[in-house]
Amino acid sequence: MKLSDSFFTALDGLKTNRGRSALSILGIIIGVAAVIGVMSVGQGAQSLVLSQIQGLGSNLIIVMPGGSAEEEGRPSLSMGVLTIKTLTRDDVEALSQKSNAPFIEEVMPIVAGQAVVTYGGEERKTNFIGATANLPQVNDSYPVEGRFFTENEEKGMTRVAVLGSKVREKLFGESEAVGQRIKVNRRGFKVIGVMEEKGARGIEDLDDQIYIPLSTAQKQILGINYLNAMMVKVENEELIDQTVSDIKTTLRTHHNISDPSKDDFTVRSQKEFAETIGVVTGIFTILLACVAAISLIVGGIGIMNIILVSVTERTREIGLRKAVGARKSDILTQFLLEAVLLTLTGGILGIAFGALLSWGASLIFGYFLKASWGFLLPLNAIALGVGVSVMIGLIFGIYPAHKAAQLSPIEALRYE
């Protein structure tokens, strides 16, 4: 019997029981749609986070207090980092010397904390960043209203503030912000500028914070003389690795450290952050896809049960076909094709529903996160959906197909 004849025979068998076939396909549709949806959303999240990191500058390096063993992989200023005192302004001076790190373009020391900002009757809890006057050049972020504070204002501990766009909107609405006086933790500050919108970076909203001079933040707000971090801008992205090595060598010399395992600082580049986040989100996506794939197995078991029932109901038909010359291989092929057709159809429909689910998720996440969440439909997810569907059809169709092929034609014709 030709394969084409087996195919049309299998198709006729499925058409005869359309309701049953549709129900058995449903499990595969749900499974494939879930896998594709999860993989698409996972890659969309990965793409969003990586684009945000790259948007901050691929030629940036962050130096944090505390050794690598303590602060492994920290991409932001957590409370643990804020309380470690191993970085000072002397380290900034050391790194600023071309003889120590020739490819460094800018070094920006940072302190950070939480503040209550008030103006008139409006109050907002937010974060403040204490930095030097070169923050706009380092972060590639500039004021859209007013100006940023100067080096003299930073050295003189002047009480001036530059607002993030969300803080400005909350406190002033449509009113003029520049020139107004606000209170930061009950201390008076003059607003001299408003920063451009930058959006969120992971869980950190760059628009929901204020910027004040480093010396002011250290002495008048926090009462400290150490730094929470240093942002280093490198001349060229290709010089990142060399500059990371230069920074480590300089700080070890400056801190009298001879054993690298005893470093009291951590150096991370944006490139490393991107790679780490890419690995983490990739693993997370795979785990979720594996959980979603469980429904594929359930769907496969359902198809196996449907084919077994079909074999039982069509016992006399199988006996008649064998009696007129059908071979075991013909019967086996027919029922295998029925199982594969069911799962393949379910896989194709699942891909369509999965794509629709992914598209809807991208719109919803983009709306609530206020971010550009792109719709991604990875080709490997489509290939996986089709491939797994066919494999499930073969795996779960073998047993009922084999059972049908082994039926004795005499016993099958006697079956009531």
N, C-alpha and C positions, 0 to 999 in steps of 0.2 A: 504494500500500500504506500502511495506516495505521501511525502510530508505535507504537501498542499492539501491532499484529501483529508489527512488527519486534522489539519488546521481547520478546515471548513466543518468537519464533523464535530470538533470540539466547540466551534463557534455556534453551531446549531444546538448543541447540548446546553450551552449557557443561555441562549435565547429562549429555550423552552421553559426555563425557570428564572425569569428576569428578576422577580422580586427577591428571590433567594440570592441571586448573583449580586444584586445591588447592595444587599445587607452585608454580604461577605466582603465586598469591596470597601465598605465604609471604614472598617478598621485600618486598612492600608492607607486610605486617604488621610485619615486623622494622623496616623503615624508619620507619614512622609511630610505632611504639611507642618507638623510640629517640629520635625528635624530641620527642615528648610527654614522655618520661621526663626528657630533658635539660632541657627548658624548665621542667618542674615542679620539678625539683631545684634548678635555677638560681634560680627565683623563691623557693623555700623558703629557700635560703641567703641571698638578698638580704633577705628578710623577717626572718630570724633576726638578721642583723648589724644591720639598721636598728633592730630592736626593742631590741637590746642597747645601742646608742648612745643611743636615746631614753630607755632606762631609767636611764641615767646622768644624765639631765637635759637637756632641750631648751633650757634657758636658761643653759647653760654656755659659756664661752669659754676657750680655752687660749692662753696666750702663751708662745712658745718662743724660745730664743736662736737667732740666725742669721737672715739675710735670707731672703725668700721664694724667691729664685733657688736658694739652697742647700738649703732644707728644704721645698720645695714639696710640700704635701699630706701631711706627716708627721702621722699621728693619734696617735702614741705616742712615748714617750721612747726613741729609738734611741741607740746608742752615739755616733753623730755629734753629736747634740744635747747629750749629756751632757758633752762636752768643750769646748763653746763657753761663753765666760765673760761674755757681754754683759748678763746680767740679775743684779741684786743686790737686796738688801732695800730700798735707797733707791727702787727702782722700785715696790716694793710700797707704800711710804709715799706716793709720788706718786699712785698709782692709788686709794689709800684716801681721798684728799681729795675731798669732794663737789664742790668747785669745778672739779675737773678732769674727773671722770666721775660725774655726779650719779645715774646709774641703777645703779651697781654696789652690790650688796648685801654681797658678801663677796669678799675677795681671799686666796687661799691659795697661798703659795710652796711649791715642792716641790724636793727633791733625791731622787735614787734611786740604787740600786746593788744589787749582789749580795752575799749574806751566807751564811755557814754558821752555822746556829742549832743549838745543842746543849743537851740536857737529860738528865742521867744518861748512859745508854748510847745514847740516840737522837740522831741527827744528820740535819739536813735542809738541803739547799741551796735557797735561795729568794731572793726579792727583798725589799728593804726600801724603804719610803717614808719620807722625812723630811719632816714637814709641821708646820703650826701647829695650835693647838687647835681651830680652826674646821673641820677636815676633815669631821666628821660632818654639819655644816650644809651644806657645799658639795656633798659627794657624796651627801647624803641616805642615809647609811649609818651605823648606830649600833651600839654594843656590845650584845650579848645577855647577856654575862657581864661583871661588873665595870664599869669606866668607861673613858673616854678621858682622855688626859693634859690638864692644865690649862695656861693661858697662863703661869702662874708656873713650872710644870715645864719648859715649853718654853724660856723665857728663861733659866732656871737650868741648862740643859744636864743635866737629870736623866736618869739611865739607867733609863727605864721603857719598856715595850713593850706594844703591843696586837697580838694575833695574829689572822691570818686563820683561818677555820674549819678549813681543811685542815692548816695548820701546827699548830694546837692538837690536832687529832685524831692527827696523826703523832707528836707529841712526848709527849702526855699520855694519849691513848686515852680511857678513861672516868674517869680521875683528875681531880682539881681542878687547874685551870691557874692561876687568879687567885691571886696571892700567892707563886707559885713563882719561883725565880731561874733564868734561862737565860743562855747565853753567845751573843753575837752577834759573830762574828769574834773570838772569844776574850776579849771584854769582857763583864763581868757586867751583866745587866739584870734588873729585876723586872717580872714580868708583872702588869699591872693590868687587863687587859680582853681580851675576845674579840669580834671583829666578826661581824655577821650574815652569812649566806651571800649572795653577790651573783652568783656564777657567773662565766663567762668573758666577756671582751670581745675578740672576734677571737682572737688568739693569746695574749692576756694573761689569766691567771687571777687574778681579784681576791681569791679566797679563799686563794691560795697565796703570801701575802706578809705582812710584818709592818710595823707603823707605829711610828715612834719620833719624838721631838721633833726639829724641824728643826735647832736649834742643836747638839744632840747628834750628829746625823748629819753635819753640816758639819764640826764641830771635832774630834770624837772618832773618827769612822769614816772620813770621806773626806778630811779635812784641806783643805777648800776654803772660800772665802767668797762664792762666787757661787751662783746658782740654776740648776736644770735646766729649770724651767718655772714658770708661775703659772696657777692655775685661778681664773677669775673667774665669780662667780655674779651674774646680772643680775636685777633685780626682776621683769621681765616679758619673755616670749619676744618680744613685739612690739618691744621696745626693743633687741634684739640688734644690729641694723645700726648704730643710732646709737651704741651703746656701743663697738662695734668701732672706729668712727671716732674716738670720744673717746680710746680707749686708744692708738691710733696717734698721734694729735696729742700726747697727754701724753708718751709715750715719746720721740717725736722731739724735743720741747722739752727733755726731761730728758737726752737723749743728744746734744744739739746737732747734730741732723740736719736739714738744710734740703731735701735732695733725697730724695724718697720711694724712689727706686731704690736708695739706699744704706742702707736700713733694716738695722739689725743685730738685728732681732727679727722674728718671724712671729706673726700673730694669726689664729687659726682658731676658728670657732664649731662647735658640734656639728651645727648645721644644714648647714654646709658639708661637714663630714665625711660626713654622711648622703647628701648630694647626690653627692659624689665617689664614695663606695662604691656608690651606686645605679647610677651611670653605668658604673663599672668592671665590676661584676657583671653588668649588662645586656649589655655588649659581650661579656664572656666567655661568657655563656649563648648569645648569638646565634652566636658562632664555633663553639661546641660543637654547636649545632643544625645549622649548615651542614655540619659534618663528618658528623653523623648522617644528614643528608639525602642524602649520597652513596649510601647504601644504597637510597634511594627511586629514584634514577636507575638503579641496577643492577637493581632490581626491575622498573622500566619497560621496560628493554631485554629482560629475560626475558619479559615479557608480549608484547612485540612479536615475539619469536622464536616464542612459542607460537602467536600468531595467524597468523604466516606459515606455520607448519607446518599449522595448521588449514585455511588457505586451500588449501594444496597437497593435503591429504587430501580436501578437499571440492570439488575442482575440478568433478567431474561433477555434484555437487549444484547448484553455482552455474550450470553450463551448462544444466541442466534447468530451474531457476527462471527463467533468462533466456528460455529457449525458450517458456515458458508465459506470458511477459509481464512479468516483473520488470524494473524499470528499474535503471540504474546507481546511482541515488540510493538505491534500496531495498537493494541489496547493500552499498553503502557504509555506510548507516545500521545495518544488521544487525551488521556486523563492528565498527563503532565502538562500538555498544552492548555488544557482548561484551567489548571492552577496558575500557570504562568500568565495567561491572558487576563485572569482576574486580578492578579497582583500588578501586572504591568499597567492595566487600565487604572487601577487604584493609584499607582505611582504617578502617572501622568496627571490625573486629576489632583493628586496631592501636591504636585509641584505648582499647579495653577493656584490652588487655595493657599499654599505656603507663600507664594509670591504676593498674593493679595494681602495676606496677614502681615508680611514684612513691610509692604508699602503702608498699610494702615498704622503699624507700629512706628515707622519712621515719622509719620505726620504727628502722631500723638506725643512721642518723646520730644520731637523738635519743638512742639508747641509748649509743653510743660517745662522743658529745660531751657527754653529760649535760646536754642543753639541750632546750628545748621547740621541736622542729623540726616545724612544722605541715605537714600534708598539703595541698598546693595543686594544683589542676588548672585551669590558666588557660583561659578560654574561647577566647582567641586561639589557643592550641595546638590545641584541638579543631577550630576553624574551619580552621586551617592544615592539619591532618591530612586533613580531608575535602576541602578545596579542592585541595590538592596531589594527592591521590589521583585526583580527577576529571580534573585537568589532565594528569597523567601518562597516564591512560587515553586521553584525546583525542590528546595529542601522539604517543605511541608506537603508537596504534592507527590513525592516519591512513594511514601507509604501507601496512601490510598490507590495510586496508580499501580503499584506492584501487587496490591491485594486484588485489584480488578483483573490484572493480567494472569494471575495464578488460578482464577476460577476455572473449574472443570466445566466444559460446555454442556455435558449431560446434566450435572447437578444444577447448573444455572438455568437450563430450560425447564427443570422441574420446580424451580423456585416460585412460590406463590407470594 
